Amino acid sequence: MAEELRVRPDQLDEFAAALGDLAGQVGSAKDYAATWFAFGDHDGRIYAQVKGMLEEVRRNLESNYVHLRELSETASTELAQSAEMYRTTDLATAIRLDRTYVGVPK
């Protein structure tokens, strides 16, 4: 038998804040990648292939960081809105709504 769904809005808010913090760290992560994956031209032509690989890794990381920020910001917003919905919805209505979701026992 499945457990009854219990939502604690304060916990949703805490998780939303954690995701918001994660999104806020993207700038630092991009700066870190730009600093430590930099390979200057002064390092010689012998390292040209290495430089190209490092630049590709840096570009991929920066792209992933941007995607991570977008996902984290969106999830944070949705969780905060869900928490507010649970705060403002009375228990009987919440139970009735929860039972409309797929996989929830009727």
Biopython code that builds the backbone (N, CA, C, O; Angstrom):
import numpy as np
from Bio.PDB.StructureBuilder import StructureBuilder

atoms = [
    (1, "MET", "N", (0.835, -1.176, 0.000)),
    (1, "MET", "CA", (0.000, 0.000, 0.000)),
    (1, "MET", "C", (0.888, 1.251, 0.000)),
    (1, "MET", "O", (1.856, 1.342, 0.755)),
    (2, "ALA", "N", (0.550, 2.172, -0.830)),
    (2, "ALA", "CA", (1.342, 3.402, -0.952)),
    (2, "ALA", "C", (1.093, 4.311, 0.246)),
    (2, "ALA", "O", (0.005, 4.340, 0.821)),
    (3, "GLU", "N", (2.140, 5.049, 0.598)),
    (3, "GLU", "CA", (2.010, 6.009, 1.693)),
    (3, "GLU", "C", (1.245, 7.237, 1.222)),
    (3, "GLU", "O", (1.262, 7.592, 0.043)),
    (4, "GLU", "N", (0.576, 7.870, 2.169)),
    (4, "GLU", "CA", (-0.135, 9.101, 1.871)),
    (4, "GLU", "C", (0.884, 10.206, 1.573)),
    (4, "GLU", "O", (1.897, 10.337, 2.260)),
    (5, "LEU", "N", (0.602, 10.972, 0.566)),
    (5, "LEU", "CA", (1.478, 12.084, 0.198)),
    (5, "LEU", "C", (1.337, 13.199, 1.228)),
    (5, "LEU", "O", (0.240, 13.703, 1.468)),
    (6, "ARG", "N", (2.452, 13.574, 1.830)),
    (6, "ARG", "CA", (2.466, 14.690, 2.783)),
    (6, "ARG", "C", (3.499, 15.703, 2.296)),
    (6, "ARG", "O", (4.674, 15.385, 2.117)),
    (7, "VAL", "N", (3.043, 16.889, 2.095)),
    (7, "VAL", "CA", (3.925, 17.954, 1.617)),
    (7, "VAL", "C", (4.118, 18.963, 2.740)),
    (7, "VAL", "O", (3.159, 19.420, 3.362)),
    (8, "ARG", "N", (5.360, 19.291, 2.980)),
    (8, "ARG", "CA", (5.689, 20.320, 3.972)),
    (8, "ARG", "C", (6.209, 21.539, 3.199)),
    (8, "ARG", "O", (7.341, 21.537, 2.715)),
    (9, "PRO", "N", (5.385, 22.562, 3.089)),
    (9, "PRO", "CA", (5.770, 23.737, 2.295)),
    (9, "PRO", "C", (7.111, 24.341, 2.697)),
    (9, "PRO", "O", (7.863, 24.804, 1.840)),
    (10, "ASP", "N", (7.415, 24.339, 3.996)),
    (10, "ASP", "CA", (8.696, 24.909, 4.432)),
    (10, "ASP", "C", (9.877, 24.139, 3.853)),
    (10, "ASP", "O", (10.908, 24.727, 3.528)),
    (11, "GLN", "N", (9.725, 22.822, 3.725)),
    (11, "GLN", "CA", (10.805, 22.026, 3.136)),
    (11, "GLN", "C", (10.928, 22.297, 1.642)),
    (11, "GLN", "O", (12.032, 22.311, 1.099)),
    (12, "LEU", "N", (9.799, 22.512, 0.981)),
    (12, "LEU", "CA", (9.862, 22.897, -0.436)),
    (12, "LEU", "C", (10.591, 24.232, -0.583)),
    (12, "LEU", "O", (11.402, 24.412, -1.491)),
    (13, "ASP", "N", (10.292, 25.163, 0.321)),
    (13, "ASP", "CA", (10.976, 26.463, 0.286)),
    (13, "ASP", "C", (12.474, 26.316, 0.511)),
    (13, "ASP", "O", (13.270, 26.987, -0.146)),
    (14, "GLU", "N", (12.864, 25.441, 1.440)),
    (14, "GLU", "CA", (14.291, 25.221, 1.706)),
    (14, "GLU", "C", (14.994, 24.668, 0.473)),
    (14, "GLU", "O", (16.088, 25.110, 0.120)),
    (15, "PHE", "N", (14.354, 23.695, -0.182)),
    (15, "PHE", "CA", (14.953, 23.113, -1.383)),
    (15, "PHE", "C", (14.992, 24.138, -2.509)),
    (15, "PHE", "O", (15.966, 24.202, -3.259)),
    (16, "ALA", "N", (13.937, 24.941, -2.631)),
    (16, "ALA", "CA", (13.916, 25.999, -3.648)),
    (16, "ALA", "C", (15.063, 26.979, -3.417)),
    (16, "ALA", "O", (15.716, 27.413, -4.366)),
    (17, "ALA", "N", (15.306, 27.326, -2.154)),
    (17, "ALA", "CA", (16.410, 28.244, -1.834)),
    (17, "ALA", "C", (17.756, 27.616, -2.175)),
    (17, "ALA", "O", (18.649, 28.295, -2.680)),
    (18, "ALA", "N", (17.904, 26.320, -1.900)),
    (18, "ALA", "CA", (19.163, 25.632, -2.224)),
    (18, "ALA", "C", (19.405, 25.635, -3.731)),
    (18, "ALA", "O", (20.533, 25.838, -4.182)),
    (19, "LEU", "N", (18.349, 25.409, -4.507)),
    (19, "LEU", "CA", (18.496, 25.445, -5.966)),
    (19, "LEU", "C", (18.791, 26.863, -6.449)),
    (19, "LEU", "O", (19.557, 27.053, -7.393)),
    (20, "GLY", "N", (18.189, 27.850, -5.807)),
    (20, "GLY", "CA", (18.498, 29.240, -6.144)),
    (20, "GLY", "C", (19.957, 29.567, -5.868)),
    (20, "GLY", "O", (20.607, 30.257, -6.653)),
    (21, "ASP", "N", (20.469, 29.065, -4.741)),
    (21, "ASP", "CA", (21.888, 29.262, -4.422)),
    (21, "ASP", "C", (22.778, 28.596, -5.469)),
    (21, "ASP", "O", (23.785, 29.163, -5.895)),
    (22, "LEU", "N", (22.393, 27.388, -5.877)),
    (22, "LEU", "CA", (23.160, 26.678, -6.900)),
    (22, "LEU", "C", (23.201, 27.490, -8.190)),
    (22, "LEU", "O", (24.256, 27.627, -8.809)),
    (23, "ALA", "N", (22.063, 28.022, -8.589)),
    (23, "ALA", "CA", (22.012, 28.842, -9.804)),
    (23, "ALA", "C", (22.922, 30.057, -9.671)),
    (23, "ALA", "O", (23.546, 30.480, -10.644)),
    (24, "GLY", "N", (22.997, 30.615, -8.470)),
    (24, "GLY", "CA", (23.836, 31.782, -8.240)),
    (24, "GLY", "C", (25.326, 31.497, -8.287)),
    (24, "GLY", "O", (26.132, 32.419, -8.413)),
    (25, "GLN", "N", (25.698, 30.234, -8.188)),
    (25, "GLN", "CA", (27.111, 29.859, -8.202)),
    (25, "GLN", "C", (27.660, 29.647, -9.613)),
    (25, "GLN", "O", (28.857, 29.423, -9.789)),
    (26, "VAL", "N", (26.795, 29.716, -10.601)),
    (26, "VAL", "CA", (27.226, 29.462, -11.978)),
    (26, "VAL", "C", (28.297, 30.450, -12.426)),
    (26, "VAL", "O", (29.252, 30.062, -13.098)),
    (27, "GLY", "N", (28.151, 31.712, -12.066)),
    (27, "GLY", "CA", (29.152, 32.710, -12.456)),
    (27, "GLY", "C", (30.535, 32.353, -11.943)),
    (27, "GLY", "O", (31.522, 32.471, -12.669)),
    (28, "SER", "N", (30.609, 31.916, -10.695)),
    (28, "SER", "CA", (31.898, 31.517, -10.114)),
    (28, "SER", "C", (32.464, 30.297, -10.826)),
    (28, "SER", "O", (33.668, 30.215, -11.074)),
    (29, "ALA", "N", (31.591, 29.354, -11.153)),
    (29, "ALA", "CA", (32.051, 28.147, -11.849)),
    (29, "ALA", "C", (32.588, 28.492, -13.238)),
    (29, "ALA", "O", (33.605, 27.947, -13.667)),
    (30, "LYS", "N", (31.903, 29.396, -13.936)),
    (30, "LYS", "CA", (32.383, 29.813, -15.259)),
    (30, "LYS", "C", (33.717, 30.541, -15.149)),
    (30, "LYS", "O", (34.611, 30.332, -15.969)),
    (31, "ASP", "N", (33.851, 31.396, -14.136)),
    (31, "ASP", "CA", (35.123, 32.098, -13.924)),
    (31, "ASP", "C", (36.248, 31.110, -13.637)),
    (31, "ASP", "O", (37.359, 31.261, -14.144)),
    (32, "TYR", "N", (35.957, 30.110, -12.830)),
    (32, "TYR", "CA", (36.949, 29.091, -12.489)),
    (32, "TYR", "C", (37.407, 28.356, -13.755)),
    (32, "TYR", "O", (38.603, 28.168, -13.980)),
    (33, "ALA", "N", (36.436, 27.946, -14.572)),
    (33, "ALA", "CA", (36.776, 27.237, -15.813)),
    (33, "ALA", "C", (37.586, 28.132, -16.746)),
    (33, "ALA", "O", (38.543, 27.675, -17.371)),
    (34, "ALA", "N", (37.206, 29.401, -16.841)),
    (34, "ALA", "CA", (37.937, 30.324, -17.718)),
    (34, "ALA", "C", (39.373, 30.512, -17.246)),
    (34, "ALA", "O", (40.287, 30.652, -18.059)),
    (35, "THR", "N", (39.567, 30.513, -15.935)),
    (35, "THR", "CA", (40.912, 30.700, -15.380)),
    (35, "THR", "C", (41.776, 29.463, -15.562)),
    (35, "THR", "O", (42.912, 29.562, -16.025)),
    (36, "TRP", "N", (41.254, 28.311, -15.207)),
    (36, "TRP", "CA", (42.074, 27.106, -15.143)),
    (36, "TRP", "C", (42.102, 26.294, -16.433)),
    (36, "TRP", "O", (42.883, 25.350, -16.557)),
    (37, "PHE", "N", (41.258, 26.656, -17.392)),
    (37, "PHE", "CA", (41.319, 25.988, -18.689)),
    (37, "PHE", "C", (41.885, 26.922, -19.749)),
    (37, "PHE", "O", (41.727, 26.682, -20.946)),
    (38, "ALA", "N", (42.539, 27.975, -19.311)),
    (38, "ALA", "CA", (43.178, 28.915, -20.237)),
    (38, "ALA", "C", (44.587, 28.426, -20.542)),
    (38, "ALA", "O", (45.311, 27.954, -19.666)),
    (39, "PHE", "N", (44.941, 28.551, -21.783)),
    (39, "PHE", "CA", (46.271, 28.130, -22.223)),
    (39, "PHE", "C", (46.739, 29.192, -23.191)),
    (39, "PHE", "O", (46.305, 29.214, -24.343)),
    (40, "GLY", "N", (47.610, 30.068, -22.747)),
    (40, "GLY", "CA", (48.027, 31.220, -23.537)),
    (40, "GLY", "C", (48.833, 30.859, -24.775)),
    (40, "GLY", "O", (49.412, 29.776, -24.865)),
    (41, "ASP", "N", (48.860, 31.783, -25.723)),
    (41, "ASP", "CA", (49.629, 31.597, -26.958)),
    (41, "ASP", "C", (51.128, 31.588, -26.695)),
    (41, "ASP", "O", (51.899, 31.050, -27.490)),
    (42, "HIS", "N", (51.534, 32.170, -25.601)),
    (42, "HIS", "CA", (52.955, 32.247, -25.286)),
    (42, "HIS", "C", (53.541, 30.892, -24.882)),
    (42, "HIS", "O", (54.754, 30.768, -24.713)),
    (43, "ASP", "N", (52.702, 29.894, -24.729)),
    (43, "ASP", "CA", (53.177, 28.591, -24.274)),
    (43, "ASP", "C", (53.776, 27.745, -25.397)),
    (43, "ASP", "O", (54.230, 26.627, -25.151)),
    (44, "GLY", "N", (53.783, 28.247, -26.584)),
    (44, "GLY", "CA", (54.457, 27.566, -27.684)),
    (44, "GLY", "C", (53.524, 26.787, -28.585)),
    (44, "GLY", "O", (52.449, 26.345, -28.179)),
    (45, "ARG", "N", (53.966, 26.633, -29.819)),
    (45, "ARG", "CA", (53.156, 25.935, -30.815)),
    (45, "ARG", "C", (53.076, 24.450, -30.545)),
    (45, "ARG", "O", (52.166, 23.779, -31.030)),
    (46, "ILE", "N", (54.006, 23.934, -29.787)),
    (46, "ILE", "CA", (54.001, 22.504, -29.513)),
    (46, "ILE", "C", (52.721, 22.085, -28.772)),
    (46, "ILE", "O", (52.301, 20.929, -28.831)),
    (47, "TYR", "N", (52.121, 23.046, -28.082)),
    (47, "TYR", "CA", (50.925, 22.753, -27.298)),
    (47, "TYR", "C", (49.634, 23.167, -28.006)),
    (47, "TYR", "O", (48.584, 23.225, -27.367)),
    (48, "ALA", "N", (49.685, 23.451, -29.284)),
    (48, "ALA", "CA", (48.509, 23.933, -30.019)),
    (48, "ALA", "C", (47.345, 22.956, -29.924)),
    (48, "ALA", "O", (46.201, 23.376, -29.750)),
    (49, "GLN", "N", (47.619, 21.667, -30.036)),
    (49, "GLN", "CA", (46.551, 20.671, -29.957)),
    (49, "GLN", "C", (45.955, 20.639, -28.549)),
    (49, "GLN", "O", (44.740, 20.525, -28.389)),
    (50, "VAL", "N", (46.801, 20.740, -27.543)),
    (50, "VAL", "CA", (46.330, 20.761, -26.155)),
    (50, "VAL", "C", (45.463, 21.992, -25.922)),
    (50, "VAL", "O", (44.418, 21.914, -25.276)),
    (51, "LYS", "N", (45.905, 23.121, -26.451)),
    (51, "LYS", "CA", (45.141, 24.362, -26.294)),
    (51, "LYS", "C", (43.746, 24.209, -26.893)),
    (51, "LYS", "O", (42.760, 24.629, -26.287)),
    (52, "GLY", "N", (43.660, 23.617, -28.063)),
    (52, "GLY", "CA", (42.363, 23.406, -28.705)),
    (52, "GLY", "C", (41.450, 22.516, -27.876)),
    (52, "GLY", "O", (40.255, 22.781, -27.754)),
    (53, "MET", "N", (42.017, 21.460, -27.309)),
    (53, "MET", "CA", (41.218, 20.557, -26.473)),
    (53, "MET", "C", (40.748, 21.256, -25.202)),
    (53, "MET", "O", (39.602, 21.090, -24.783)),
    (54, "LEU", "N", (41.630, 22.035, -24.595)),
    (54, "LEU", "CA", (41.249, 22.763, -23.383)),
    (54, "LEU", "C", (40.152, 23.783, -23.666)),
    (54, "LEU", "O", (39.227, 23.943, -22.869)),
    (55, "GLU", "N", (40.253, 24.469, -24.797)),
    (55, "GLU", "CA", (39.218, 25.437, -25.156)),
    (55, "GLU", "C", (37.873, 24.745, -25.371)),
    (55, "GLU", "O", (36.832, 25.278, -24.986)),
    (56, "GLU", "N", (37.891, 23.568, -25.979)),
    (56, "GLU", "CA", (36.649, 22.823, -26.183)),
    (56, "GLU", "C", (36.044, 22.393, -24.841)),
    (56, "GLU", "O", (34.836, 22.504, -24.637)),
    (57, "VAL", "N", (36.882, 21.907, -23.939)),
    (57, "VAL", "CA", (36.407, 21.519, -22.605)),
    (57, "VAL", "C", (35.802, 22.727, -21.896)),
    (57, "VAL", "O", (34.731, 22.628, -21.298)),
    (58, "ARG", "N", (36.490, 23.869, -21.963)),
    (58, "ARG", "CA", (35.993, 25.086, -21.313)),
    (58, "ARG", "C", (34.648, 25.511, -21.887)),
    (58, "ARG", "O", (33.730, 25.849, -21.141)),
    (59, "ARG", "N", (34.531, 25.494, -23.217)),
    (59, "ARG", "CA", (33.259, 25.868, -23.858)),
    (59, "ARG", "C", (32.137, 24.925, -23.432)),
    (59, "ARG", "O", (31.023, 25.367, -23.150)),
    (60, "ASN", "N", (32.430, 23.630, -23.385)),
    (60, "ASN", "CA", (31.417, 22.658, -22.957)),
    (60, "ASN", "C", (31.002, 22.890, -21.508)),
    (60, "ASN", "O", (29.818, 22.836, -21.177)),
    (61, "LEU", "N", (31.980, 23.147, -20.653)),
    (61, "LEU", "CA", (31.667, 23.420, -19.249)),
    (61, "LEU", "C", (30.801, 24.668, -19.113)),
    (61, "LEU", "O", (29.805, 24.666, -18.389)),
    (62, "GLU", "N", (31.185, 25.730, -19.813)),
    (62, "GLU", "CA", (30.414, 26.970, -19.718)),
    (62, "GLU", "C", (28.990, 26.773, -20.216)),
    (62, "GLU", "O", (28.049, 27.304, -19.628)),
    (63, "SER", "N", (28.826, 26.022, -21.285)),
    (63, "SER", "CA", (27.489, 25.728, -21.799)),
    (63, "SER", "C", (26.682, 24.924, -20.783)),
    (63, "SER", "O", (25.502, 25.194, -20.557)),
    (64, "ASN", "N", (27.326, 23.941, -20.179)),
    (64, "ASN", "CA", (26.646, 23.134, -19.159)),
    (64, "ASN", "C", (26.275, 23.975, -17.942)),
    (64, "ASN", "O", (25.210, 23.784, -17.355)),
    (65, "TYR", "N", (27.148, 24.901, -17.563)),
    (65, "TYR", "CA", (26.856, 25.760, -16.412)),
    (65, "TYR", "C", (25.645, 26.648, -16.685)),
    (65, "TYR", "O", (24.805, 26.846, -15.807)),
    (66, "VAL", "N", (25.558, 27.178, -17.894)),
    (66, "VAL", "CA", (24.403, 28.002, -18.258)),
    (66, "VAL", "C", (23.127, 27.162, -18.190)),
    (66, "VAL", "O", (22.104, 27.612, -17.674)),
    (67, "HIS", "N", (23.199, 25.944, -18.715)),
    (67, "HIS", "CA", (22.041, 25.048, -18.679)),
    (67, "HIS", "C", (21.675, 24.710, -17.230)),
    (67, "HIS", "O", (20.496, 24.684, -16.877)),
    (68, "LEU", "N", (22.669, 24.455, -16.407)),
    (68, "LEU", "CA", (22.440, 24.165, -14.994)),
    (68, "LEU", "C", (21.763, 25.347, -14.306)),
    (68, "LEU", "O", (20.845, 25.158, -13.507)),
    (69, "ARG", "N", (22.210, 26.564, -14.612)),
    (69, "ARG", "CA", (21.589, 27.747, -14.016)),
    (69, "ARG", "C", (20.121, 27.849, -14.420)),
    (69, "ARG", "O", (19.258, 28.107, -13.581)),
    (70, "GLU", "N", (19.841, 27.647, -15.702)),
    (70, "GLU", "CA", (18.458, 27.737, -16.179)),
    (70, "GLU", "C", (17.574, 26.695, -15.499)),
    (70, "GLU", "O", (16.472, 27.007, -15.048)),
    (71, "LEU", "N", (18.062, 25.455, -15.427)),
    (71, "LEU", "CA", (17.283, 24.395, -14.785)),
    (71, "LEU", "C", (17.078, 24.671, -13.301)),
    (71, "LEU", "O", (15.981, 24.486, -12.774)),
    (72, "SER", "N", (18.128, 25.111, -12.637)),
    (72, "SER", "CA", (18.044, 25.381, -11.199)),
    (72, "SER", "C", (17.097, 26.537, -10.900)),
    (72, "SER", "O", (16.301, 26.469, -9.964)),
    (73, "GLU", "N", (17.186, 27.593, -11.694)),
    (73, "GLU", "CA", (16.296, 28.742, -11.488)),
    (73, "GLU", "C", (14.838, 28.353, -11.712)),
    (73, "GLU", "O", (13.961, 28.728, -10.934)),
    (74, "THR", "N", (14.586, 27.597, -12.784)),
    (74, "THR", "CA", (13.219, 27.181, -13.087)),
    (74, "THR", "C", (12.675, 26.266, -11.995)),
    (74, "THR", "O", (11.545, 26.441, -11.539)),
    (75, "ALA", "N", (13.478, 25.292, -11.577)),
    (75, "ALA", "CA", (13.041, 24.371, -10.526)),
    (75, "ALA", "C", (12.801, 25.119, -9.221)),
    (75, "ALA", "O", (11.830, 24.842, -8.517)),
    (76, "SER", "N", (13.671, 26.058, -8.896)),
    (76, "SER", "CA", (13.519, 26.845, -7.676)),
    (76, "SER", "C", (12.199, 27.619, -7.692)),
    (76, "SER", "O", (11.464, 27.630, -6.705)),
    (77, "THR", "N", (11.916, 28.254, -8.804)),
    (77, "THR", "CA", (10.671, 29.017, -8.936)),
    (77, "THR", "C", (9.455, 28.119, -8.797)),
    (77, "THR", "O", (8.510, 28.456, -8.083)),
    (78, "GLU", "N", (9.473, 26.980, -9.474)),
    (78, "GLU", "CA", (8.337, 26.057, -9.423)),
    (78, "GLU", "C", (8.133, 25.490, -8.022)),
    (78, "GLU", "O", (6.998, 25.356, -7.566)),
    (79, "LEU", "N", (9.222, 25.156, -7.340)),
    (79, "LEU", "CA", (9.100, 24.638, -5.976)),
    (79, "LEU", "C", (8.528, 25.695, -5.037)),
    (79, "LEU", "O", (7.679, 25.388, -4.201)),
    (80, "ALA", "N", (8.981, 26.921, -5.170)),
    (80, "ALA", "CA", (8.456, 28.003, -4.328)),
    (80, "ALA", "C", (6.965, 28.217, -4.589)),
    (80, "ALA", "O", (6.194, 28.439, -3.656)),
    (81, "GLN", "N", (6.565, 28.149, -5.852)),
    (81, "GLN", "CA", (5.147, 28.296, -6.189)),
    (81, "GLN", "C", (4.332, 27.122, -5.657)),
    (81, "GLN", "O", (3.203, 27.303, -5.203)),
    (82, "SER", "N", (4.900, 25.921, -5.713)),
    (82, "SER", "CA", (4.216, 24.746, -5.163)),
    (82, "SER", "C", (4.036, 24.885, -3.656)),
    (82, "SER", "O", (2.973, 24.571, -3.121)),
    (83, "ALA", "N", (5.070, 25.354, -2.977)),
    (83, "ALA", "CA", (4.981, 25.551, -1.529)),
    (83, "ALA", "C", (3.862, 26.533, -1.199)),
    (83, "ALA", "O", (3.079, 26.304, -0.277)),
    (84, "GLU", "N", (3.791, 27.609, -1.944)),
    (84, "GLU", "CA", (2.744, 28.601, -1.696)),
    (84, "GLU", "C", (1.363, 28.017, -1.977)),
    (84, "GLU", "O", (0.409, 28.297, -1.251)),
    (85, "MET", "N", (1.253, 27.209, -3.025)),
    (85, "MET", "CA", (-0.026, 26.574, -3.337)),
    (85, "MET", "C", (-0.454, 25.668, -2.187)),
    (85, "MET", "O", (-1.619, 25.682, -1.788)),
    (86, "TYR", "N", (0.479, 24.881, -1.653)),
    (86, "TYR", "CA", (0.132, 23.997, -0.545)),
    (86, "TYR", "C", (-0.234, 24.788, 0.709)),
    (86, "TYR", "O", (-1.074, 24.343, 1.491)),
    (87, "ARG", "N", (0.372, 25.933, 0.909)),
    (87, "ARG", "CA", (0.030, 26.763, 2.067)),
    (87, "ARG", "C", (-1.388, 27.324, 1.965)),
    (87, "ARG", "O", (-2.091, 27.455, 2.968)),
    (88, "THR", "N", (-1.791, 27.649, 0.753)),
    (88, "THR", "CA", (-3.077, 28.331, 0.575)),
    (88, "THR", "C", (-4.222, 27.396, 0.221)),
    (88, "THR", "O", (-5.370, 27.832, 0.133)),
    (89, "THR", "N", (-3.933, 26.134, 0.020)),
    (89, "THR", "CA", (-4.965, 25.163, -0.320)),
    (89, "THR", "C", (-5.336, 24.390, 0.939)),
    (89, "THR", "O", (-4.461, 23.871, 1.632)),
    (90, "ASP", "N", (-6.616, 24.312, 1.236)),
    (90, "ASP", "CA", (-6.994, 23.581, 2.443)),
    (90, "ASP", "C", (-6.745, 22.087, 2.253)),
    (90, "ASP", "O", (-6.647, 21.609, 1.123)),
    (91, "LEU", "N", (-6.644, 21.360, 3.349)),
    (91, "LEU", "CA", (-6.265, 19.950, 3.326)),
    (91, "LEU", "C", (-7.213, 19.106, 2.482)),
    (91, "LEU", "O", (-6.754, 18.264, 1.710)),
    (92, "ALA", "N", (-8.505, 19.306, 2.608)),
    (92, "ALA", "CA", (-9.467, 18.501, 1.850)),
    (92, "ALA", "C", (-9.285, 18.705, 0.349)),
    (92, "ALA", "O", (-9.318, 17.748, -0.426)),
    (93, "THR", "N", (-9.096, 19.942, -0.046)),
    (93, "THR", "CA", (-8.876, 20.230, -1.468)),
    (93, "THR", "C", (-7.566, 19.622, -1.937)),
    (93, "THR", "O", (-7.491, 19.079, -3.039)),
    (94, "ALA", "N", (-6.529, 19.709, -1.105)),
    (94, "ALA", "CA", (-5.229, 19.135, -1.463)),
    (94, "ALA", "C", (-5.337, 17.630, -1.661)),
    (94, "ALA", "O", (-4.783, 17.092, -2.620)),
    (95, "ILE", "N", (-6.039, 16.949, -0.771)),
    (95, "ILE", "CA", (-6.204, 15.495, -0.904)),
    (95, "ILE", "C", (-6.944, 15.175, -2.193)),
    (95, "ILE", "O", (-6.550, 14.266, -2.924)),
    (96, "ARG", "N", (-8.009, 15.909, -2.478)),
    (96, "ARG", "CA", (-8.779, 15.678, -3.704)),
    (96, "ARG", "C", (-7.909, 15.915, -4.943)),
    (96, "ARG", "O", (-7.976, 15.139, -5.897)),
    (97, "LEU", "N", (-7.097, 16.974, -4.942)),
    (97, "LEU", "CA", (-6.211, 17.242, -6.076)),
    (97, "LEU", "C", (-5.137, 16.168, -6.215)),
    (97, "LEU", "O", (-4.856, 15.707, -7.321)),
    (98, "ASP", "N", (-4.540, 15.773, -5.100)),
    (98, "ASP", "CA", (-3.480, 14.763, -5.136)),
    (98, "ASP", "C", (-3.979, 13.455, -5.730)),
    (98, "ASP", "O", (-3.227, 12.752, -6.404)),
    (99, "ARG", "N", (-5.231, 13.126, -5.487)),
    (99, "ARG", "CA", (-5.786, 11.866, -6.003)),
    (99, "ARG", "C", (-6.008, 11.895, -7.510)),
    (99, "ARG", "O", (-6.239, 10.851, -8.121)),
    (100, "THR", "N", (-5.940, 13.068, -8.109)),
    (100, "THR", "CA", (-6.102, 13.145, -9.565)),
    (100, "THR", "C", (-4.812, 12.818, -10.303)),
    (100, "THR", "O", (-4.831, 12.602, -11.515)),
    (101, "TYR", "N", (-3.687, 12.780, -9.586)),
    (101, "TYR", "CA", (-2.404, 12.497, -10.219)),
    (101, "TYR", "C", (-2.269, 11.009, -10.511)),
    (101, "TYR", "O", (-2.745, 10.169, -9.747)),
    (102, "VAL", "N", (-1.629, 10.700, -11.602)),
    (102, "VAL", "CA", (-1.401, 9.317, -12.010)),
    (102, "VAL", "C", (-0.577, 8.608, -10.945)),
    (102, "VAL", "O", (0.409, 9.149, -10.444)),
    (103, "GLY", "N", (-0.990, 7.395, -10.606)),
    (103, "GLY", "CA", (-0.231, 6.590, -9.659)),
    (103, "GLY", "C", (-0.633, 6.791, -8.211)),
    (103, "GLY", "O", (-0.142, 6.082, -7.332)),
    (104, "VAL", "N", (-1.512, 7.741, -7.945)),
    (104, "VAL", "CA", (-1.975, 7.962, -6.571)),
    (104, "VAL", "C", (-3.240, 7.144, -6.376)),
    (104, "VAL", "O", (-4.173, 7.246, -7.173)),
    (105, "PRO", "N", (-3.285, 6.312, -5.300)),
    (105, "PRO", "CA", (-4.475, 5.488, -5.071)),
    (105, "PRO", "C", (-5.720, 6.351, -4.902)),
    (105, "PRO", "O", (-5.681, 7.410, -4.276)),
    (106, "LYS", "N", (-6.800, 5.888, -5.460)),
    (106, "LYS", "CA", (-8.070, 6.625, -5.423)),
    (106, "LYS", "C", (-8.893, 6.208, -4.224)),
    (106, "LYS", "O", (-9.994, 6.719, -4.024)),
]
sb = StructureBuilder()
sb.init_structure("model")
sb.init_model(0)
sb.init_chain("A")
sb.init_seg("    ")
for serial, (resi, resn, name, xyz) in enumerate(atoms, 1):
    if name == "N":
        sb.init_residue(resn, " ", resi, " ")
    sb.init_atom(name, np.array(xyz, "f"), 0.0, 1.0, " ", f" {name:<3s}", serial, name[0])
structure = sb.get_structure()
